[in-house]
Amino acid sequence: MTDRAAASASASSSAAPASPVSDPAAIRAHYGVDGLIEAEAPATPGGLFALWFAQALSATEAGLLHEPNAMVVSTVDEAGRPSSRTVLLKGYDERGFVFFTNYESRKARELAANPNIALLFPWHPMARQVIVTGTAERVAREETVAYFRTRPHGSQLGAWASAQSSVIATRDELDRAYADLEARYPEGEQVPAPPHWGGFRVAPRSVEFWQGRANRLHDRLRYVRTEQDSGTAAPGWTVERLSP
């Protein structure tokens, strides 16, 4: 091919319209008819989350969903600038949602300055999302140690080897740190839980359940925490429907 022909071919290629694969505006997903009905919703968001999480686990076993406990964790720094990353949920109950991290990481430092947080569970194959907003606080040290004991040996060493969110010169630096720890704590030997590593529990103020519906008329039910008038009564929840 001559240089002129090559240039012409290149120009034609660049001028061609984007294919549906590369054009986000051309991507279409069609959602089902199953929806959310207020009258059938549990009294607390924990009840509905437990139901949906069980169904997400079933979808995972069927090969339709990967890592159902993966959630996007969003925090803000002291200047109000947001940051997000994917973290794995490691526990939940009526008190909130628990994850573990390095307390010197960016997310942990931001939570120390501003405990407001948002969680997003993106269960796309099920046309579902769960969005949690609330505040985060550290779990008790005993809870951290108990969970750390359940981690695989390599993950325990990794918690020591990584100064999470800090700048390092090369990958070799990280690998050397891990190798040193592996020599110090061989397989089968107990690894102590790092003092700079532990859990956060997110106490929800609101939990939104999003279900995709046909014609983009999605169902959105949001549980909002309400404080009771009596000082001895436990907080309750109201359920409200949001327009899609």
C-alpha positions as CSV (number, residue, x, y, z in Angstrom):
1,M,0.0,0.0,0.0
2,T,1.4,3.5,-0.9
3,D,1.8,6.2,1.7
4,R,-1.1,8.1,0.0
5,A,-3.4,5.0,0.0
6,A,-2.5,4.3,3.6
7,A,-3.3,7.9,4.6
8,S,-6.6,7.7,2.7
9,A,-7.5,4.4,4.5
10,S,-6.6,5.9,7.8
11,A,-8.8,8.9,7.2
12,S,-11.7,6.8,6.1
13,S,-11.3,4.7,9.2
14,S,-11.3,7.6,11.6
15,A,-14.3,9.2,9.8
16,A,-16.4,6.1,10.1
17,P,-19.2,6.2,12.6
18,A,-18.6,4.5,15.9
19,S,-20.0,0.9,16.1
20,P,-22.6,0.1,18.8
21,V,-19.9,-1.7,20.7
22,S,-17.8,1.5,21.1
23,D,-20.6,4.0,21.3
24,P,-22.1,4.2,24.8
25,A,-25.2,6.0,23.5
26,A,-26.1,2.9,21.4
27,I,-26.0,0.5,24.3
28,R,-29.5,-0.6,25.4
29,A,-30.5,-2.9,28.2
30,H,-34.0,-4.2,28.5
31,Y,-35.2,-4.8,32.0
32,G,-37.9,-7.2,33.3
33,V,-41.3,-6.8,34.8
34,D,-40.6,-7.8,38.4
35,G,-40.9,-4.9,40.7
36,L,-41.1,-3.6,44.3
37,I,-44.3,-3.2,46.2
38,E,-44.4,-1.1,49.4
39,A,-47.0,-3.4,51.0
40,E,-44.7,-6.4,50.6
41,A,-41.5,-4.6,51.8
42,P,-40.1,-5.8,55.2
43,A,-40.3,-3.3,58.1
44,T,-36.5,-2.6,58.0
45,P,-34.0,-2.3,55.3
46,G,-32.0,-5.1,56.8
47,G,-34.8,-7.5,56.1
48,L,-35.0,-6.6,52.4
49,F,-31.2,-6.5,52.0
50,A,-31.0,-10.0,53.5
51,L,-33.6,-11.2,50.9
52,W,-31.9,-9.5,48.0
53,F,-28.4,-10.7,49.1
54,A,-29.6,-14.3,49.3
55,Q,-30.9,-13.9,45.8
56,A,-27.6,-12.4,44.7
57,L,-25.8,-15.4,46.1
58,S,-28.1,-17.7,44.1
59,A,-27.3,-15.7,41.0
60,T,-23.6,-16.1,41.7
61,E,-24.0,-19.9,42.1
62,A,-25.7,-19.9,38.7
63,G,-22.8,-18.1,37.2
64,L,-24.8,-14.9,36.5
65,L,-23.1,-12.6,39.1
66,H,-19.5,-12.1,40.3
67,E,-18.7,-11.2,43.9
68,P,-22.1,-10.2,45.2
69,N,-20.5,-8.7,48.2
70,A,-18.5,-6.2,46.1
71,M,-19.6,-2.6,46.8
72,V,-18.5,0.8,45.8
73,V,-17.4,2.8,48.8
74,S,-17.5,6.6,48.5
75,T,-15.9,9.1,50.9
76,V,-15.0,12.8,50.9
77,D,-11.9,14.6,52.0
78,E,-11.7,17.7,54.1
79,A,-12.2,19.9,51.1
80,G,-15.4,18.0,50.1
81,R,-13.7,16.2,47.1
82,P,-15.2,12.7,46.7
83,S,-13.4,9.5,46.0
84,S,-14.7,5.9,45.3
85,R,-13.3,2.4,45.2
86,T,-14.6,-1.1,45.3
87,V,-14.5,-2.9,48.7
88,L,-15.8,-6.3,49.8
89,L,-18.7,-6.4,52.4
90,K,-17.7,-8.7,55.2
91,G,-20.8,-8.6,57.4
92,Y,-24.2,-7.0,57.8
93,D,-27.0,-6.9,60.4
94,E,-29.5,-4.4,61.7
95,R,-26.6,-2.3,63.0
96,G,-25.1,-1.8,59.6
97,F,-22.6,-2.9,57.0
98,V,-19.0,-4.0,57.8
99,F,-15.8,-3.8,55.7
100,F,-12.1,-4.0,56.6
101,T,-9.2,-1.9,55.5
102,N,-5.9,-0.3,56.4
103,Y,-6.6,2.5,58.8
104,E,-3.9,4.5,57.1
105,S,-5.5,4.2,53.7
106,R,-7.1,7.1,51.9
107,K,-10.6,6.0,52.7
108,A,-9.9,5.5,56.4
109,R,-8.1,8.9,56.6
110,E,-11.1,10.6,55.0
111,L,-13.5,8.8,57.3
112,A,-11.5,10.0,60.3
113,A,-12.0,13.6,59.1
114,N,-15.6,13.1,57.8
115,P,-17.5,9.9,58.8
116,N,-20.2,10.4,56.1
117,I,-20.1,7.6,53.6
118,A,-22.1,6.0,50.7
119,L,-22.1,2.4,49.6
120,L,-23.4,1.1,46.3
121,F,-24.0,-2.6,45.5
122,P,-24.1,-2.8,41.6
123,W,-25.9,-6.1,40.9
124,H,-26.3,-5.4,37.1
125,P,-27.2,-8.9,35.9
126,M,-30.2,-8.8,38.2
127,A,-31.1,-5.2,37.2
128,R,-30.7,-4.2,40.9
129,Q,-28.8,-1.7,42.9
130,V,-28.7,-1.0,46.7
131,I,-27.5,2.4,47.8
132,V,-26.7,3.1,51.4
133,T,-25.9,6.4,53.0
134,G,-24.8,6.9,56.6
135,T,-21.9,7.2,58.9
136,A,-18.9,5.0,59.5
137,E,-17.2,4.1,62.7
138,R,-14.5,1.6,63.6
139,V,-15.6,-1.7,64.9
140,A,-14.3,-3.1,68.2
141,R,-10.7,-4.4,68.1
142,E,-12.0,-7.9,69.2
143,E,-14.2,-8.0,66.1
144,T,-11.3,-7.0,63.8
145,V,-9.0,-9.7,65.3
146,A,-11.8,-12.4,65.0
147,Y,-12.2,-11.6,61.3
148,F,-8.5,-11.4,60.7
149,R,-8.1,-14.9,61.9
150,T,-10.5,-16.1,59.2
151,R,-8.5,-14.6,56.4
152,P,-6.2,-16.8,54.2
153,H,-2.6,-16.8,55.3
154,G,-1.5,-14.8,52.2
155,S,-4.1,-12.2,52.8
156,Q,-2.9,-11.8,56.4
157,L,0.6,-11.2,55.2
158,G,-0.7,-8.8,52.6
159,A,-2.3,-6.6,55.3
160,W,1.2,-6.2,56.8
161,A,3.1,-5.8,53.5
162,S,1.0,-3.1,52.0
163,A,1.1,0.5,53.2
164,Q,-2.2,1.1,51.5
165,S,-2.6,4.2,49.4
166,S,1.0,5.3,49.9
167,V,3.4,5.9,46.9
168,I,6.0,3.1,46.3
169,A,8.9,3.1,43.8
170,T,8.3,-0.3,42.2
171,R,6.4,-3.5,42.4
172,D,9.6,-5.2,43.6
173,E,9.4,-3.1,46.8
174,L,6.0,-4.6,47.6
175,D,7.1,-8.2,46.7
176,R,10.2,-7.9,48.9
177,A,8.1,-6.8,51.8
178,Y,5.8,-9.8,51.3
179,A,8.7,-12.2,51.0
180,D,10.2,-11.0,54.2
181,L,6.9,-11.5,56.0
182,E,6.5,-14.9,54.4
183,A,9.9,-16.0,55.8
184,R,9.0,-14.6,59.3
185,Y,5.5,-16.1,59.4
186,P,5.5,-19.4,57.3
187,E,2.3,-21.2,56.5
188,G,0.7,-22.6,59.6
189,E,2.2,-19.9,62.0
190,Q,-0.2,-17.4,63.4
191,V,0.1,-13.9,62.0
192,P,-0.9,-11.1,64.4
193,A,-3.5,-8.6,63.3
194,P,-1.8,-5.4,62.3
195,P,-2.6,-2.5,64.7
196,H,-3.1,-0.2,61.7
197,W,-5.7,-2.5,60.1
198,G,-9.4,-3.1,61.1
199,G,-13.0,-2.7,60.3
200,F,-15.6,0.0,59.8
201,R,-19.3,-0.4,60.4
202,V,-21.6,1.8,58.3
203,A,-24.7,2.8,60.3
204,P,-27.3,3.6,57.6
205,R,-29.5,6.7,57.5
206,S,-31.1,5.7,54.3
207,V,-31.1,2.6,52.1
208,E,-32.5,2.7,48.6
209,F,-33.5,-0.5,46.7
210,W,-33.5,0.0,42.9
211,Q,-35.1,-2.5,40.6
212,G,-35.0,-2.0,36.8
213,R,-38.3,-2.0,35.1
214,A,-39.5,-1.8,31.5
215,N,-39.5,1.5,29.7
216,R,-37.1,3.0,32.2
217,L,-40.0,3.2,34.8
218,H,-37.8,1.7,37.5
219,D,-38.9,0.9,41.0
220,R,-37.1,2.8,43.8
221,L,-38.0,2.2,47.4
222,R,-36.0,4.2,50.0
223,Y,-35.9,3.4,53.7
224,V,-35.3,6.5,55.8
225,R,-34.4,6.3,59.4
226,T,-36.7,8.2,61.7
227,E,-36.0,9.0,65.4
228,Q,-38.8,8.2,67.8
229,D,-40.2,10.8,70.2
230,S,-39.6,8.6,73.2
231,G,-36.0,8.6,74.4
232,T,-36.3,4.9,75.2
233,A,-37.8,3.8,71.9
234,A,-35.6,2.5,69.1
235,P,-35.3,4.4,65.9
236,G,-37.7,3.3,63.2
237,W,-37.9,3.4,59.4
238,T,-40.2,5.0,56.9
239,V,-40.5,3.7,53.3
240,E,-40.9,6.1,50.5
241,R,-41.2,5.6,46.7
242,L,-38.9,7.7,44.5
243,S,-39.7,8.6,40.9
244,P,-37.3,6.9,38.5
